[in-house]
């Protein structure tokens, strides 16, 4: 027994030493100082990112000077009016998009609705020069009984996306086809109008094949709408490179924009003239201050705007994006994979055999930036982990989720989390 205990102690020492070496060699290690952190091991950035240290000062300036002194003048003098597209252009390189294709505003759910309904409307227009290559449809807009009358949705998606897809289907007269992402190619056809998929599974972190699925969707003549909530800021996405039509994402996870931070919508440049939003508002009008009763859509991605921007949270998001200055998304991805690999090794070394089951794909090409472990009493285990200073989260009925945000999570954090998990389970 003493030999076994000694071997385990040696193993812990070896992994701690390795963590120290990995942290010393980490090219992103200086970024950790740009966040407000404490002794807690925070592995829930896939739900809410940590606070960037510069945000409180920026918000104080917005409230005391821009709102407090300039007041209404700040719409022009402080750049409030152009914030949605300006911040969109800062997010663009993080998801592989050229400028002028992303606007920030509204929630993810609202943007999913806008994108999905607009995608159906584009797909049903047989004269659209921007229609993806594929079988032609003879259906006229407004005649959903013929032609493209199906919306395919990820059956494993975050529930809200499913709710929105169901509502969009009712609104457009479409039939909803829920399938697992891997089965999407088998259900595509000349009746498919649009496909809504998550880039990563929110429970397991499994990464879905965005390039391959987008290509299959286009071959069927349909449009691809991607939800990037669990990948933007954690790995390269390549929206332009892979020809994605529309995409949406939140900013409070890996982008660290703060609770309730506004989401964004991406509209591929070649589709912007055909983007017919189901939520036209005065902010998406070609002449917003003309107050004309007839709606005329603005040019470009501005069509994705609706109403008055939520300035306080939007400018907090803008400040949070300063943490990305000088950061390569490829470097973030490399560290993400190294962190999750190392954490899984520590779990295997420390946790009693058979106590947890990893749901995280072993293949890097299929892994996002989180580790999901199945555990019989996961809810109680996570509660006890939090009490001991290791914060992840629980997904019913039996999943422990640990999110790894490469900008501020260290290899030392990963080793400590696995060690505390093993102690808790023992």
C-alpha positions in Angstrom: 0.0 0.0 0.0 2.8 2.4 0.9 4.4 1.7 -2.5 1.2 2.5 -4.3 0.8 5.8 -2.4 4.3 6.7 -3.2 3.8 6.0 -6.9 0.7 8.2 -6.9 2.6 11.0 -5.1 5.4 10.8 -7.6 2.9 11.0 -10.4 1.2 14.1 -8.9 4.7 15.7 -8.6 5.5 14.8 -12.2 2.3 16.4 -13.5 2.7 19.5 -11.4 6.2 19.9 -12.7 5.0 19.4 -16.2 2.2 22.0 -15.7 4.8 24.5 -14.5 7.0 23.9 -17.5 4.0 24.2 -19.9 2.9 27.5 -18.3 6.5 28.9 -18.5 6.5 28.1 -22.2 3.0 29.4 -22.9 3.1 32.3 -25.4 -0.3 33.5 -24.1 0.7 33.5 -20.4 0.9 37.3 -20.2 -2.8 37.6 -21.2 -3.9 36.1 -17.8 -2.9 39.4 -16.2 -5.5 41.2 -18.3 -8.4 39.5 -16.4 -9.8 39.9 -12.9 -9.0 36.5 -11.4 -8.5 35.1 -7.9 -7.4 31.8 -6.4 -10.4 30.0 -7.9 -9.8 27.7 -10.8 -12.4 29.1 -13.2 -13.4 26.6 -15.9 -16.8 28.0 -16.8 -15.8 30.5 -19.4 -17.9 28.5 -21.9 -20.9 29.8 -20.0 -19.6 33.3 -18.8 -16.1 34.6 -19.5 -14.0 36.2 -16.8 -14.0 40.0 -16.5 -11.3 41.8 -18.5 -9.5 44.2 -16.1 -10.0 47.2 -18.4 -13.7 47.0 -18.6 -14.7 48.7 -15.3 -12.7 51.8 -16.2 -14.1 52.0 -19.7 -17.7 51.7 -18.3 -17.0 54.4 -15.8 -15.9 56.7 -18.6 -19.0 55.9 -20.6 -21.3 56.6 -17.7 -19.7 59.7 -16.2 -18.5 61.4 -19.3 -20.3 60.2 -22.4 -23.7 59.6 -20.7 -23.2 62.0 -17.8 -21.8 65.0 -19.6 -22.2 64.7 -23.3 -25.5 62.9 -23.1 -27.3 62.8 -26.4 -24.2 64.2 -28.2 -22.5 60.9 -27.6 -24.4 59.2 -30.4 -22.2 61.2 -32.7 -19.3 62.5 -30.7 -18.5 59.3 -28.9 -19.4 56.9 -31.8 -22.4 55.3 -30.2 -24.3 55.2 -33.5 -21.7 53.2 -35.4 -20.8 50.8 -32.5 -22.7 47.8 -33.9 -20.7 47.6 -37.1 -17.5 48.9 -35.6 -17.5 46.2 -33.0 -18.6 43.7 -35.6 -15.5 44.4 -37.6 -13.4 43.7 -34.4 -15.1 40.3 -34.0 -14.7 39.5 -37.7 -11.1 38.3 -37.7 -11.8 36.0 -34.8 -14.3 34.1 -36.9 -12.5 34.4 -40.2 -14.6 37.1 -41.8 -13.6 40.2 -43.8 -14.9 43.6 -42.5 -18.4 44.7 -43.3 -20.2 41.4 -42.7 -21.0 41.4 -39.0 -23.1 43.7 -36.9 -23.5 43.4 -33.1 -26.8 43.7 -31.3 -29.8 41.8 -29.9 -29.6 38.3 -28.4 -28.4 35.1 -30.0 -32.0 33.9 -30.1 -33.2 37.0 -32.0 -30.3 36.7 -34.4 -31.0 33.0 -35.1 -34.6 34.0 -35.9 -33.5 36.8 -38.3 -30.9 34.6 -40.0 -33.1 31.5 -40.4 -36.1 33.3 -41.8 -34.0 35.4 -44.1 -32.2 32.2 -45.3 -35.6 30.6 -46.2 -36.6 33.7 -48.1 -33.4 33.8 -50.1 -33.6 30.1 -50.9 -37.1 30.5 -52.2 -36.2 33.2 -54.7 -35.3 31.3 -57.9 -34.0 34.5 -59.5 -31.5 35.3 -56.8 -28.0 35.6 -58.2 -26.7 34.6 -54.8 -28.5 31.3 -54.6 -26.0 28.5 -53.8 -25.5 26.0 -56.7 -27.8 23.1 -56.6 -31.2 21.8 -57.8 -33.5 24.6 -59.0 -36.7 25.3 -57.2 -39.8 26.5 -59.1 -41.5 27.7 -55.9 -42.5 31.3 -55.8 -42.0 33.4 -52.7 -45.1 33.1 -50.6 -46.1 29.7 -52.1 -44.6 27.4 -49.5 -46.6 24.4 -50.7 -44.1 23.8 -53.5 -40.4 23.7 -53.8 -38.2 24.6 -50.8 -40.4 24.0 -47.8 -38.1 22.3 -45.3 -35.8 23.6 -42.5 -33.3 21.1 -41.2 -32.2 21.7 -37.7 -29.6 20.1 -35.4 -31.6 17.7 -33.2 -28.9 17.9 -30.5 -28.9 21.7 -30.5 -29.2 24.0 -27.5 -32.9 24.1 -26.8 -33.5 27.7 -27.8 -32.2 27.1 -31.3 -34.8 24.4 -31.7 -37.6 26.6 -30.3 -36.6 29.4 -32.7 -36.4 27.0 -35.7 -39.8 25.6 -34.9 -41.3 29.1 -34.8 -39.4 30.1 -38.1 -40.9 27.0 -39.7 -44.4 28.0 -38.7 -43.9 31.5 -39.9 -42.6 30.4 -43.3 -44.9 27.5 -43.8 -42.0 25.0 -43.7 -41.7 21.5 -42.3 -39.0 21.2 -39.6 -36.6 18.3 -40.0 -34.6 17.6 -36.8 -31.5 15.3 -37.3 -28.1 14.8 -35.8 -25.4 16.9 -37.6 -23.7 13.8 -39.0 -27.0 12.7 -40.6 -27.6 16.1 -42.3 -26.3 15.1 -45.8 -28.8 12.2 -45.9 -31.9 14.4 -45.6 -30.9 17.2 -47.9 -32.7 17.6 -51.2 -34.5 20.0 -53.5 -37.1 20.8 -50.8 -34.4 22.0 -48.3 -34.4 25.7 -47.8 -32.1 26.2 -44.9 -30.1 24.3 -42.4 -29.4 25.5 -38.8 -26.4 23.8 -37.0 -24.3 24.4 -34.0 -20.6 24.4 -34.6 -20.0 22.6 -31.3 -22.3 20.5 -29.1 -22.9 22.5 -25.9 -23.0 19.3 -23.7 -19.9 17.4 -25.0 -17.9 20.0 -26.8 -17.9 17.9 -30.0 -16.9 19.9 -33.0 -19.1 19.5 -36.1 -17.7 19.5 -39.6 -18.5 23.1 -40.7 -16.6 23.0 -44.0 -18.0 19.6 -45.1 -21.6 20.2 -44.0 -21.6 23.7 -45.5 -20.5 22.2 -48.8 -23.2 19.5 -48.7 -25.9 22.1 -47.9 -24.8 24.2 -50.9 -24.7 21.2 -53.2 -28.4 20.8 -52.4 -29.1 24.4 -53.2 -29.9 25.4 -49.6 -28.4 27.9 -47.2 -26.2 27.2 -44.2 -26.8 29.0 -40.9 -24.3 28.3 -38.1 -24.4 29.0 -34.4 -20.9 29.8 -33.2 -21.7 30.4 -29.5 -19.3 27.6 -28.3 -16.5 28.1 -30.8 -15.9 31.8 -31.5 -12.9 32.9 -29.5 -11.7 29.4 -28.9 -10.7 28.1 -32.3 -10.6 29.2 -36.0 -14.0 29.2 -37.7 -13.3 30.3 -41.3 -16.7 31.8 -42.3 -15.4 33.4 -45.5 -13.1 30.6 -46.4 -15.8 27.9 -46.1 -18.5 30.0 -47.8 -20.9 30.1 -44.8 -24.1 32.0 -45.7 -25.2 33.3 -42.3 -23.9 32.8 -38.8 -24.7 34.0 -35.3 -23.0 33.9 -32.0 -22.9 35.2 -28.4 -20.1 37.3 -27.0 -20.3 36.5 -23.2 -18.5 33.1 -23.4 -15.0 32.9 -25.0 -15.1 36.6 -26.0 -15.6 37.7 -22.4 -18.1 40.4 -23.2 -20.0 40.2 -19.9 -23.4 38.8 -18.7 -26.1 39.5 -21.3 -23.6 41.0 -23.7 -25.1 41.6 -27.2 -24.8 38.8 -29.8 -23.8 39.3 -33.5 -25.0 38.2 -36.9 -22.8 37.5 -39.9 -24.3 38.0 -43.4 -22.0 36.9 -46.3 -21.2 39.9 -48.5 -22.7 38.4 -51.6 -26.0 37.7 -49.9 -26.4 41.1 -48.2 -28.5 42.6 -51.0 -30.9 39.7 -50.6 -31.1 39.6 -46.8 -34.7 40.2 -46.0 -35.0 40.5 -42.3 -38.2 39.4 -40.6 -37.5 42.1 -38.0 -37.0 45.3 -39.9 -36.5 48.3 -37.6 -35.6 51.9 -37.8 -32.0 51.1 -37.2 -31.9 48.9 -40.3 -33.6 51.5 -42.5 -31.7 53.1 -45.3 -32.7 56.5 -43.9 -33.2 55.9 -40.1 -33.9 59.5 -39.3 -36.2 60.1 -42.2 -39.1 58.5 -40.3 -40.8 57.4 -43.5 -43.7 55.0 -43.1 -42.3 52.8 -46.0 -39.4 50.5 -45.1 -36.3 50.6 -47.3 -33.5 48.4 -46.1 -30.0 49.8 -45.5 -27.1 48.6 -47.6 -24.9 45.8 -46.4 -24.8 44.0 -43.1 -26.6 47.0 -41.5 -29.8 45.2 -42.5 -29.1 42.9 -39.5 -29.7 45.8 -37.1 -33.2 46.3 -35.6 -33.7 48.9 -32.8 -31.7 51.2 -30.6 -28.4 49.5 -29.6 -27.8 48.6 -26.0 -24.9 50.9 -25.6 -23.6 50.1 -22.1 -23.2 46.4 -22.7 -22.1 47.0 -26.2 -19.2 49.3 -25.2 -18.3 46.9 -22.4 -17.9 44.3 -25.1 -15.8 46.6 -27.2 -13.4 47.2 -24.3 -13.3 43.4 -23.6 -12.1 42.8 -27.1 -8.9 44.7 -26.3 -7.7 41.4 -24.7 -7.4 40.0 -28.3 -4.9 42.6 -29.4 -1.9 40.8 -30.8 -3.4 37.4 -30.3 -3.5 34.8 -33.0 -6.6 32.5 -33.1 -4.3 29.7 -34.2 -2.2 30.2 -31.0 -5.5 30.1 -29.0 -6.5 26.8 -30.7 -3.1 25.2 -30.1 -3.3 26.1 -26.4 -6.9 25.0 -26.1 -6.0 21.5 -27.4 -2.9 21.3 -25.2 -5.0 22.3 -22.2 -7.7 19.8 -22.8 -5.2 17.0 -23.6 -3.3 17.8 -20.4 -6.5 17.9 -18.2 -7.7 14.6 -19.6 -4.3 13.0 -18.8 -4.5 14.3 -15.3 -8.1 13.0 -14.9 -7.0 9.6 -16.1 -4.0 9.6 -13.7 -5.8 10.9 -10.6 -9.5 9.9 -10.7 -10.4 6.4 -9.5 -11.0 4.0 -12.4 -14.6 3.8 -13.6 -15.7 6.9 -11.6 -16.1 9.1 -14.7 -16.4 8.6 -18.4 -15.1 11.2 -20.9 -17.5 12.4 -23.5 -14.9 14.6 -25.1 -13.7 13.4 -28.5 -10.1 12.2 -28.5 -9.6 13.4 -32.1 -8.5 17.1 -32.1 -10.5 17.7 -35.3 -13.7 16.8 -33.4 -13.0 18.7 -30.2 -14.0 22.2 -29.1 -12.6 23.9 -26.0 -14.3 22.0 -23.3 -14.1 18.7 -21.5 -17.3 16.8 -20.6 -17.2 14.0 -18.1 -20.2 11.7 -17.4 -20.6 11.1 -13.7 -23.5 9.4 -11.9 -23.9 12.0 -9.2 -22.7 14.9 -11.4 -24.8 17.6 -9.8 -23.6 16.9 -6.3 -20.0 16.5 -7.5 -20.0 19.9 -9.2 -21.5 21.6 -6.1 -18.7 20.2 -4.0 -16.1 21.2 -6.6 -17.3 24.8 -6.5 -17.1 24.7 -2.7 -13.4 23.8 -3.1 -12.6 26.5 -5.5 -13.0 24.7 -8.9 -15.8 26.1 -10.9 -17.2 24.2 -13.9 -20.9 23.5 -14.5 -23.4 20.7 -14.5 -25.7 19.6 -17.4 -28.5 17.3 -16.5 -28.7 14.5 -16.0 -25.1 13.4 -15.5 -22.5 15.7 -17.2 -19.7 17.7 -15.6 -18.5 20.4 -18.0 -15.2 22.2 -17.8 -14.5 25.0 -20.3 -10.9 26.0 -21.1 -10.5 29.7 -22.1 -6.9 29.8 -23.4 -6.5 33.6 -22.7 -6.5 33.1 -18.9 -6.7 29.4 -18.0 -3.3 27.9 -17.1 -1.9 24.4 -17.2 -1.6 24.7 -13.4 -5.4 25.3 -13.3 -6.0 22.1 -15.2 -3.8 20.0 -12.9 -5.3 21.4 -9.8 -8.9 20.9 -11.1 -8.2 17.3 -11.8 -6.6 16.8 -8.4 -9.6 18.3 -6.6 -12.0 16.3 -8.7 -10.1 13.1 -7.8 -10.2 13.9 -4.1 -13.9 14.7 -4.3 -14.8 11.5 -6.1 -12.6 9.4 -3.8 
